[in-house]
Amino acid sequence: MAHKTKFGLLPEANSTLENSKVVILPVPYDGTSTWIKGADKGPEALFEASQYLELYDIETDSEVYKQGIFTAPAVLEKSEPEKMVAAVKRAVGGYIDKLVVTVGGEHSVSIGAVSAHHEKYKNLSVLQLDAHTDLRSEYHGSKYNHGCVMGRVKETCSIVQVGIRSMGADEKPFLEKDRVFFAHNIYDKNDWQDKAIAKLTDQVYISIDLDVFDPSVLPSTGTPEPGGLNWYQVVEFLKKVIKEKRVVGFDVVELCPSEDDKTSDFLAAKLIYILLSYIFSPR
């Protein structure tokens, strides 16, 4: 069905490229995942669920779709991870004058998106919400594996990592402990939020691996980890980030849809819409 290919059930006037301040870029790539396969079906499942979003947001008293949300053609380069990363960088770069939201697919798609933003915003920092550090220098023979995402990002940008609760011993040398907010240290308090925000530059790119959420909140992801954050912990923190910094782009990755569970698909769609509502609502 055609409606699945676009984000939201939006009026035509609010979803053309020329009328839109936001571009949603789907990247249905799942070439390097190592456990549950299916993240390549994530964008379509998210778009299908997004048809059922209410377009009015209670909290911000706004209808952010009126800013225009254009769904771009998907990046379909699947031959090898390096080529996919380059294709994503080109695609994001083509829309960089708007707010680009990259929708994965597995986390490796973020490397190209961050790279395109870094070319425009030289003082860019990256806020990663994730269960895993993703700091490996290479994994399963590739530097562009989903387990190496922040290893690559760190080569050009400062990073802050939130919600982490799983990593390999081989990642410890690359860990900047004062820039990591482990789940076991933050799950029952909020005093970490200002500390995390203070470590970001003024221009911030946010990368959200959906496994940052506890599997009880979002089960449909490729590498679920117990002990994750809940909905309000994530959105309240991101609201604060958006209020204090300039968020220039973000991605939502690692939705691995299941036939039996549509709640994860809808959560991912709602997360995008609520973050856009925060970004465009008057401060």
VMD Tcl script that draws the C-alpha trace (Angstrom):
set ca {
  {0.00 0.00 0.00}
  {1.38 3.39 -1.02}
  {0.63 5.18 2.25}
  {3.30 3.13 4.03}
  {6.04 4.93 2.15}
  {5.48 8.29 3.86}
  {5.72 9.57 7.40}
  {2.32 10.53 8.80}
  {-1.08 10.92 7.21}
  {-0.35 14.49 6.22}
  {-2.11 16.88 3.84}
  {-0.32 17.14 0.49}
  {0.40 20.84 1.11}
  {2.38 19.94 4.25}
  {4.43 17.10 2.77}
  {6.08 18.44 -0.39}
  {9.80 19.15 -0.35}
  {9.44 22.84 -1.18}
  {6.88 23.38 1.62}
  {8.77 21.41 4.29}
  {11.25 22.37 6.98}
  {11.74 18.70 7.89}
  {13.00 15.83 5.74}
  {12.55 12.23 6.86}
  {15.14 10.01 5.17}
  {14.55 6.24 5.34}
  {17.57 3.93 5.17}
  {16.31 0.32 5.20}
  {19.75 -1.22 5.73}
  {20.53 -4.29 7.83}
  {23.83 -5.52 6.43}
  {25.98 -5.86 9.56}
  {23.57 -6.76 12.38}
  {24.70 -9.72 14.42}
  {21.64 -11.12 16.18}
  {17.97 -10.49 15.33}
  {17.65 -9.51 11.66}
  {14.92 -7.25 10.30}
  {16.01 -3.64 10.93}
  {15.75 -3.10 7.16}
  {11.98 -3.38 7.66}
  {12.07 -0.69 10.37}
  {11.38 2.41 8.27}
  {8.34 0.90 6.56}
  {6.88 -0.35 9.86}
  {7.47 3.05 11.45}
  {5.82 4.83 8.51}
  {2.83 2.50 8.65}
  {2.37 3.14 12.39}
  {2.80 6.89 11.82}
  {-0.45 6.94 9.84}
  {-2.25 6.64 13.18}
  {-0.51 9.51 14.98}
  {-2.67 12.36 16.22}
  {-1.17 15.42 14.55}
  {-1.96 17.69 17.50}
  {0.54 17.48 20.36}
  {-0.98 18.15 23.79}
  {2.19 19.10 25.63}
  {3.41 21.77 23.19}
  {-0.13 22.75 22.11}
  {1.10 22.56 18.52}
  {0.67 20.83 15.17}
  {4.23 20.47 13.98}
  {3.23 18.92 10.64}
  {2.30 22.48 9.56}
  {6.06 23.18 9.38}
  {6.06 20.64 6.52}
  {7.41 17.08 6.75}
  {8.73 15.61 3.51}
  {9.52 11.92 3.22}
  {12.52 11.51 0.94}
  {13.17 8.52 -1.33}
  {14.89 5.73 0.60}
  {18.65 5.17 0.42}
  {18.82 1.66 -1.04}
  {22.58 1.08 -1.29}
  {23.08 -2.36 0.24}
  {26.20 -3.78 -1.38}
  {28.65 -3.11 1.46}
  {28.65 -0.92 4.57}
  {31.23 1.62 3.29}
  {29.14 2.28 0.19}
  {25.95 2.57 2.24}
  {27.61 5.11 4.57}
  {28.76 7.17 1.57}
  {25.28 7.03 0.01}
  {23.65 8.19 3.26}
  {26.15 11.04 3.56}
  {25.32 12.18 0.01}
  {21.56 11.93 0.57}
  {21.62 13.80 3.91}
  {23.97 16.41 2.41}
  {21.42 17.08 -0.31}
  {18.81 18.11 2.27}
  {21.12 19.64 4.89}
  {19.49 23.10 4.72}
  {16.42 21.52 6.31}
  {16.16 19.47 9.51}
  {16.99 15.91 8.43}
  {15.70 12.93 10.42}
  {17.37 9.70 9.34}
  {15.32 6.57 9.99}
  {17.08 3.21 10.18}
  {17.78 0.45 9.60}
  {20.63 -0.59 11.82}
  {22.82 1.89 13.66}
  {25.61 2.01 11.06}
  {23.40 4.31 8.95}
  {24.15 7.07 11.48}
  {27.81 7.29 10.42}
  {26.93 8.88 7.07}
  {24.27 11.14 8.57}
  {26.64 12.49 11.24}
  {29.39 12.97 8.65}
  {27.11 15.12 6.45}
  {26.10 17.25 9.44}
  {29.71 17.65 10.55}
  {30.60 19.11 7.15}
  {28.06 21.89 7.71}
  {28.40 22.31 11.48}
  {32.10 22.27 12.37}
  {31.56 22.48 16.12}
  {29.15 19.54 16.18}
  {28.77 17.21 19.14}
  {26.83 13.95 19.06}
  {24.48 12.79 21.79}
  {24.02 9.01 21.63}
  {21.15 7.29 23.45}
  {21.88 3.57 23.34}
  {22.22 0.36 25.32}
  {25.65 -0.26 23.77}
  {28.80 1.87 23.52}
  {29.45 0.96 19.83}
  {33.10 2.02 20.21}
  {34.85 -0.89 18.53}
  {37.51 0.03 15.98}
  {36.22 -2.80 13.79}
  {33.79 -5.68 14.17}
  {33.26 -8.75 12.03}
  {35.83 -7.43 9.56}
  {34.33 -3.97 9.01}
  {35.04 -0.52 10.43}
  {31.45 0.39 9.49}
  {29.71 -2.35 11.47}
  {26.87 -1.29 13.76}
  {29.20 -2.03 16.70}
  {31.67 0.64 15.47}
  {29.32 3.59 14.96}
  {30.59 5.80 17.77}
  {34.15 4.69 17.09}
  {33.80 6.34 13.67}
  {31.83 9.36 14.93}
  {34.43 10.06 17.62}
  {37.04 10.59 14.90}
  {35.43 13.93 14.02}
  {33.01 14.89 16.83}
  {32.92 14.94 20.59}
  {30.32 12.53 21.93}
  {28.13 12.03 25.01}
  {26.72 8.55 25.65}
  {23.53 7.97 27.66}
  {21.74 4.78 28.76}
  {24.72 2.46 28.21}
  {24.55 -0.93 29.88}
  {26.52 -3.28 27.63}
  {30.02 -3.18 26.14}
  {33.01 -5.35 25.33}
  {36.31 -5.22 27.23}
  {37.97 -4.27 23.93}
  {36.01 -1.00 23.97}
  {37.34 0.18 27.34}
  {40.41 1.97 25.91}
  {38.09 4.14 23.77}
  {35.71 5.01 26.60}
  {35.70 8.57 27.95}
  {34.24 7.87 31.37}
  {33.28 11.46 32.12}
  {31.19 11.53 28.93}
  {29.30 8.28 29.57}
  {26.12 8.08 31.64}
  {25.59 4.40 32.38}
  {22.03 3.19 32.86}
  {22.75 1.74 36.31}
  {23.90 5.18 37.51}
  {21.00 7.23 36.13}
  {17.87 5.07 36.19}
  {16.62 6.40 39.56}
  {17.78 10.03 39.44}
  {17.81 13.17 37.26}
  {20.87 15.07 38.49}
  {22.94 13.62 35.61}
  {20.97 15.48 32.94}
  {22.56 18.91 33.39}
  {26.01 17.29 33.56}
  {25.41 15.51 30.25}
  {24.07 18.65 28.55}
  {27.03 20.72 29.80}
  {29.39 18.42 27.87}
  {27.65 19.10 24.54}
  {28.61 21.89 22.14}
  {25.97 24.42 21.05}
  {25.18 22.44 17.88}
  {24.02 18.90 18.63}
  {23.17 15.86 16.56}
  {21.14 13.21 18.41}
  {21.46 9.53 17.57}
  {18.77 7.34 19.16}
  {19.26 3.61 19.09}
  {15.84 2.36 20.20}
  {17.44 -0.26 22.44}
  {18.11 2.62 24.87}
  {14.54 1.87 25.98}
  {13.94 -1.02 28.32}
  {12.56 -4.06 26.43}
  {9.38 -3.79 28.53}
  {8.81 -0.43 26.78}
  {10.17 -1.30 23.34}
  {10.77 -5.02 22.69}
  {11.20 -4.86 18.88}
  {14.88 -4.15 18.44}
  {17.86 -6.16 17.20}
  {19.85 -6.41 20.43}
  {17.53 -5.88 23.42}
  {19.16 -5.31 26.81}
  {17.41 -5.31 30.22}
  {17.68 -2.28 32.47}
  {16.87 0.41 29.93}
  {15.20 3.79 30.21}
  {11.46 4.44 30.07}
  {9.50 6.79 27.81}
  {9.44 9.81 30.12}
  {13.11 9.50 31.08}
  {14.04 9.71 27.41}
  {11.66 12.44 26.24}
  {12.09 14.68 29.31}
  {15.86 14.56 28.88}
  {15.66 15.26 25.14}
  {13.23 18.11 25.75}
  {15.84 19.68 28.04}
  {18.58 19.18 25.43}
  {16.42 20.79 22.73}
  {15.65 23.74 25.03}
  {19.30 24.42 25.87}
  {21.09 23.50 22.63}
  {20.50 23.78 18.89}
  {19.58 20.33 17.62}
  {20.57 20.34 13.94}
  {19.52 16.77 13.06}
  {18.75 13.39 14.57}
  {18.24 9.76 13.77}
  {16.11 6.92 15.10}
  {17.54 3.49 14.38}
  {17.36 -0.24 15.20}
  {13.61 -0.75 15.03}
  {13.31 -4.44 14.21}
  {9.56 -4.87 13.71}
  {7.62 -7.90 14.85}
  {4.31 -9.21 13.49}
  {3.03 -9.60 17.05}
  {3.99 -6.20 18.45}
  {3.02 -2.90 16.89}
  {3.62 -0.85 20.05}
  {7.34 -0.52 19.24}
  {6.60 0.75 15.71}
  {4.19 3.34 17.07}
  {6.55 4.42 19.86}
  {9.30 5.06 17.30}
  {6.94 7.14 15.12}
  {5.63 9.09 18.12}
  {9.18 9.73 19.33}
  {10.05 11.40 16.02}
  {6.88 13.49 16.06}
  {7.28 14.61 19.67}
  {10.94 15.58 19.15}
  {9.91 17.65 16.11}
  {7.18 19.23 18.26}
  {9.79 20.21 20.86}
  {12.24 21.53 18.24}
  {9.70 23.74 16.47}
  {7.58 24.88 19.40}
  {8.29 28.44 20.56}
  {10.78 28.42 23.44}
}
mol new
graphics top color blue
foreach p $ca { graphics top sphere $p radius 0.5 }
foreach p [lrange $ca 0 end-1] q [lrange $ca 1 end] { graphics top cylinder $p $q radius 0.2 }
display resetview
